[in-house]
Amino acid sequence: MSRIKVGIIGMGFIGVSHIDAVRRIGFAELVAVADVNYTLAKKKADEYYIPKCFKTVDELLADTEIQVVHNCTPNNLHQEVNEKIIRAGKHVFSEKPLARSSAESASTLKLLDQTSGIVHGMNFIYRMNPLVQDMKQKVKNGEIGDVKLVYGTYLQDWLLFETDYNWRIEPEINGPSRCVADIGSHWMDAVQAVTGAKITEVCADLVTTIPVRKKAKGQVETFSINTNAEYEDREVKTEDYGAVLIKLDNGAHGVFCVSEVSAGRKCRLDFEIDGTKSALYWNQEMADQMWVGFRDRDNSLVLRNSQLMAPEARQYTYLAAGHPEGWNDAMRNNVYSYYKFIRDGKAIGKDPCDFATFEDGHYIMKLTEAILKSNETRQWIKL
Ligand SMILES: NC(=O)c1ccc[n+]([C@@H]2O[C@H](COP(=O)([O-])OP(=O)(O)OC[C@H]3O[C@@H](n4cnc5c(N)ncnc54)[C@H](O)[C@@H]3O)[C@@H](O)[C@H]2O)c1
């Protein structure tokens, strides 16, 4: 069987991680990249020995060799580019959030309904960490009892200073929710994957801690520290921080907190699942450890070890215990699962899959909008 041919659109911060992930899949072959910034696309193509390089989405999609396309563009292009990929009859792997609004993501789902055979996947990475998969099995097997409480955070500091600026600050490009859509979406996806339950009610408090930011004149790279002295003031309409009370359809209650202005916190996604017998805690910045809490015996700190993990979770780990695995490896697991699904001729809606699909992405768009509405109306919102 020949290797699955791949194209990646968007060579910014996350696009390069997609190159790495695809290159780690033996039965996938990266044949092309595209970026509106052609100089950047060419640089990456040369650096990674990728044979073809394009400036536009249409040029890449016209290449008949390409079977799967990754969409790594900013949020305002997710719907348009995903729909172009689907219309071109290619499988689509999209960055999150699926769109800027649930109206946009609903349009993409409608198009998928009218098309057959497209495998759609999303890059919700954290659910693919080996210990998160182990937690999922522990919950499923009833090891922690009934899940009663779920809580955690996703904290970052890359927008702490008023001079920190990025396209994510601009609602026309980013969408009306920033923190919740950008990082809260990851938290919600991971927790829903572990508990096997859906968040169905939300009550939110969102805050813009920096109402006016200083945008540097000229181009600023995502997550870079800006040293340019020339700025213009920009009003900020989206949240820097959010606290969200949640209820899940398994009867559990919980809360999560997201922030992009918490000094010292880089990518602190963590969550605790409290059951009637024991509790599980995981923090992605220490991805190879899982805390297990007990009432009637000593707590334990479990180190990732494939030989001791639930059999179903072992496929998500490949290094021997003690050799750290982390974000890149979880991303590789996500991309691998998606490609394996395609290679094995499986179909979304018919065969079970462990990666997030566009349906999952659309549900998270609806949750994000419910959170915005709750903050506006100061009320619980039920989906
Ligand atoms: N899954 C994750 O953990 C994760 C992490 C970071 C970013 N993301 C998502 O990835 C997406 C991109 O984020 P980023 O941080 O890489 O942004 P970025 O600004 O660093 O990169 C975006 C790239 O898209 C290119 N681009 C813009 N318009 C284009 C067009 N019309 N055609 C082709 N290329 C175009 C830009 O030139 C840029 O190189 C966002 O939606 C973001 O939410 C996901």
The ligand as a Gaussian input file, in Angstrom:
#p B3LYP/6-31G(d) Opt

LIG

0 1
 N       -3.742000      22.434000      19.068000
 C       -2.945000      23.277000      19.701000
 O       -2.419000      22.974000      20.769000
 C       -2.650000      24.624000      19.091000
 C       -1.542000      25.373000      19.504000
 C       -1.292000      26.599000      18.851000
 C       -2.170000      27.046000      17.866000
 N       -3.266000      26.313000      17.535000
 C       -4.220000      26.783000      16.513000
 O       -3.556000      26.822000      15.247000
 C       -4.028000      27.915000      14.469000
 C       -2.824000      28.744000      14.014000
 O       -2.192000      29.267000      15.177000
 P       -0.660000      29.704000      15.166000
 O       -0.334000      30.050000      16.566000
 O        0.149000      28.697000      14.443000
 O       -0.761000      31.045000      14.309000
 P        0.387000      31.743000      13.482000
 O       -0.063000      33.134000      13.268000
 O        1.712000      31.490000      14.113000
 O        0.380000      30.948000      12.078000
 C       -0.666000      31.034000      11.146000
 C       -0.067000      30.918000       9.755000
 O       -1.133000      30.901000       8.803000
 C       -0.709000      31.656000       7.681000
 N       -1.852000      32.105000       6.900000
 C       -2.684000      33.137000       7.149000
 N       -3.587000      33.250000       6.159000
 C       -3.315000      32.273000       5.272000
 C       -3.905000      31.887000       4.035000
 N       -4.958000      32.532000       3.520000
 N       -3.371000      30.832000       3.365000
 C       -2.290000      30.176000       3.859000
 N       -1.699000      30.505000       5.030000
 C       -2.212000      31.532000       5.730000
 C        0.068000      32.808000       8.294000
 O        0.907000      33.440000       7.332000
 C        0.840000      32.108000       9.396000
 O        2.102000      31.663000       8.963000
 C       -5.004000      28.689000      15.360000
 O       -6.311000      28.395000      15.003000
 C       -4.717000      28.190000      16.767000
 O       -5.853000      28.166000      17.605000
 C       -3.506000      25.113000      18.121000

